[in-house]
Amino acid sequence: MNKCAGAICFSIVAFATASTVHAQSVDQVTKADIRISSDLAVDATYHYEATPRIEAAVRGVAQRRWQVMGNQRVEVIEAFTRKADGRIIPADPKDFSTQSGILGEAASFVDVKIQQVPFRDLSVADTTVLTLRVIEKDHYIPGQYGQEWLIVPGGAKQTLEVTLRTPATLEIHSDTQQLAYQETRVGGEVVRRWSGGLPPMRPVETNVANLNWVIPSLRFSTISNYEAIAKAYWEGVKDKVVVTPEIRHLADEITKDKPDVRSQAQALFDWVSRSIRYVAVILGNGRYVPNDTQTILSRRFGDCKDHATLLVALLTAKGIQSEEVLINVAPTYQLATTATLAFNHVIVYIPVLDRYVDPTVEFGSFDHLPTQDLDKPVLRASNKGAILARTPNPSIEDNIVELNTRVVITEDGHYRGQTSVTARGEFSDALRAFVAQVETKGAATMLQTLATQRGLSGEFNIEAPPWTRTSEPFRITTTWDAKQPLDWVQAGWRAPVGFSPIVPYPDLFFGALDRNKRIYPAACRAGRAVHSVEVTLPGGIAPDRLPAAIEASAPDFAYRQEWSGGGNHLRLLTQIWSSCRNRVMTPEQIDVVRAAFRGVEERISPVLHFNRANAARQETRIGIDNLATATPGEPL
């Protein structure tokens, strides 16, 4: 399996999803008639129609593109434009095009073909019509077949009809939601029909979780249960994880001077994740079967299956039992009733440490899984059998980010600042990713971009450990020096949000809390964020008054911001807590958080005004030249 391949189901691309066109602009009809014989050979006809309703949508439906897998044969039955007055304009086969293979930076599928049909003389209110016949006999997982269909909300009015014909003796598992279902028996054949649709809707929101379970969908499969998937996968893996002399020698070399199981396992994980690049060249059942360890080591690259298989073999060489784990990296946190190959990634579980690890993640850590793997249903496969399980979900103390910002303002309006960012858990991964970008794009480019986002100007610098260091907490320190003076006494001054790639805001935990009521479930995370801003003013300057404290709370959420200080020293402390117990919140739960935060949002980061007459006359305690050596706030 390959995490770059998208969700793995057995069908060709399902066109039952919305096209990328403008809102309320297209009528789409998709019909499928699928026949599965007793030997699991599949003969399917797919019929697609699209009618643009506005000029801006014509280009989006003027051609149709689809994928042909290496185990499929596809025939174009008909392709034409049906004019609004009823005339038929056939598509010309000379205009059809085929691209062999899909090439990507991380994964290439050499046996896939991309085919495309352009339609002639298409205008608003005309209809494009395409009918394909798809034959598939040799499935990548022998003896198993299934499909999943989704109608994703968007600008098109969508209609879907799917008919499945199977022998009555062939066991088929299926489930559906928001679609009509009808089942009949005709002689020795069972005919199942699903139908339904969606009107044009506003596009799907950002940060959506479990979308598959709140939109019209259907699944059918010959697979009896999820454990059967893990067992089938292990059949292709078990001969690849044998401990060869090469593997044993390498494992001993990597773990020398490592006295215990944990340190050995971490050393092997670090070596695989750093030494084997994520690259895949996939052909046929290579989508589901990894390469052998000799091939992986000779290439020094591989996909997720290869990384997992190599790590399992190395752990086995040291007597550390482990299991390969099938998981879906999409924001889907529950499995359907019908078992389909709804898994697109492979990681590793180490029972003796009760730890899941992902050796493919560039900015990951042995100590915690990346965001995409957390709180997910998984299938564990090994020579001990198959287990349906779930990856851990971090607690509020596992994801922490603390910012300490110090600002010194001089009499002439210059100011210098320093932000120390200390992070654990998922936030440490984000910091490592930022440091890697600094290394790749250059500090000047990345810091200037960040400064623009944060509303800062001047000269910038960063101090950070190598992004490859996975120990926590992970800390970076940034500085800025504003060269152009600001008459902040006259104009007022607003505290900086911190010169940091992470800022304390509720979207760290709940995604964007926009003004609209939520429609779909949202992904969330537990954790806390703290930002302390220390400001030193010139002697004789003080604020007119400090803003009142701000508080907001809802179930699983709390926000507090408070100013304090005396003389020419000010302090702003912002704290956010999220205690969501799983990775998904309902629209209603998100709306409660949104309402609580929107109630105080306009009072956050107010403009402070200053005067000279009432200020205590005292000297600045931290000189501008000493800022670089000033002690930041206490670490986490």
Sequence and secondary structure as in RCSB ss.txt:
>XXXX:A:sequence
MNKCAGAICFSIVAFATASTVHAQSVDQVTKADIRISSDLAVDATYHYEATPRIEAAVRGVAQRRWQVMGNQRVE
VIEAFTRKADGRIIPADPKDFSTQSGILGEAASFVDVKIQQVPFRDLSVADTTVLTLRVIEKDHYIPGQYGQEWL
IVPGGAKQTLEVTLRTPATLEIHSDTQQLAYQETRVGGEVVRRWSGGLPPMRPVETNVANLNWVIPSLRFSTISN
YEAIAKAYWEGVKDKVVVTPEIRHLADEITKDKPDVRSQAQALFDWVSRSIRYVAVILGNGRYVPNDTQTILSRR
FGDCKDHATLLVALLTAKGIQSEEVLINVAPTYQLATTATLAFNHVIVYIPVLDRYVDPTVEFGSFDHLPTQDLD
KPVLRASNKGAILARTPNPSIEDNIVELNTRVVITEDGHYRGQTSVTARGEFSDALRAFVAQVETKGAATMLQTL
ATQRGLSGEFNIEAPPWTRTSEPFRITTTWDAKQPLDWVQAGWRAPVGFSPIVPYPDLFFGALDRNKRIYPAACR
AGRAVHSVEVTLPGGIAPDRLPAAIEASAPDFAYRQEWSGGGNHLRLLTQIWSSCRNRVMTPEQIDVVRAAFRGV
EERISPVLHFNRANAARQETRIGIDNLATATPGEPL
>XXXX:A:secstr
  TTS S  SSS    S  S  TT EEEEEEEEEEE TT  EEEEEEEEEEE SGGGHHHHSEEEEEE TTEEEE
EEEEEEE TTS EEE  GGG EEEEEE  SSEEEEEEEEEEEE SS  TT EEEEEEEEEE S SSTT  EEEEE
   SSEEEEEEEEEEEETTS  EEEEESSEEEEEEETTEEEEEEEEEE       SSB SGGGTS EEEEES   
HHHHHHHHHHHHTTTS   HHHHHHHHHHTTT  SHHHHHHHHHHHHHHHSEE EEE GGGGTS   HHHHHHHT
EE HHHHHHHHHHHHHHTT   EEEEE  SS  S  SS      EEEEEEGGGTEEE TT TT BTTB  GGGTT
 EEEEEETTEEEEEE     TTTSEEEEEEEEEE TTS EEEEEEEEEETHHHHHHHHHHHHHHHH HHHHHHHH
HHHHT  SEEEEE   TT   SSEEEEEEEEE S   HHHH B     SSSS   THHHH    SS   S EE  
 EEEEEEEEEE  TT EES     EEEEETTEEEEEEEEEETTEEEEEEEEEE  SSSEE HHHHHHHHHHHHHH
HTTSS  B EESTTS     SS GGGGGG       
